[in-house]
Amino acid sequence: MKKLILAALLAAPMGVSAAEGEVCIAKAIQPASEHGQALSNDTRFECLAAGKDTTLPEIYKKGWRVTSQFPQMVPDATTGLPRTRWTLVIEKI
């Protein structure tokens, strides 16, 4: 009887759902000072699912949340000099 109950529990559908997540990237900017450009509500990001030209408040309104953010150095396509861009990792709430 115990084996039958165990088999029934294992066969029952579990309430597991896969989380959605993605990386959003801001346009590369030349730092206006040695400290770079501050992240703000006006910073525009490109996200595949959350929007191609979106801001932090818009990301949250669409049901996503930021799990981490960090500045990232990338080479400029023209000069090869390093430029800074903000990168977000977001997940669907």
Residue, then its C-alpha position, 0 to 999 in steps of 0.5 A: m500500500k505504501k508503494l502505491i501511495l508513493a507511486a501516486l505522489l511521484a506521478a502527480p504533476m508538480g507545481v514547478s515553473a521555469a523562471e524567465g530571465e535575460v540580459c539587458i544592455a544599455k548603449a555604450i557611453q563615453p564617461a562624462s567624468e572619471h566616475g562614468q555615467a550614473l545609472s538612472n531611471d532615464t537610462r535606455f536598455e535593449c532587452l529581447a523580451a522586456g523591450k528594445d528601448t526601455t527604462l528601469p521603470e518600464i521593465y518593472k511595469k512589464g512584470w520584470r525585476v532586476t536581479s543584478q546590474f553592473p558596468q561593463m567595459v566594451p571597445d569602441a567600434t571606431t577607436g578601439l578605446p574602452r567605453t562603459r555600458w550598464t548591463l542588467v540581468i532581469e527575471k520575470i516576476 
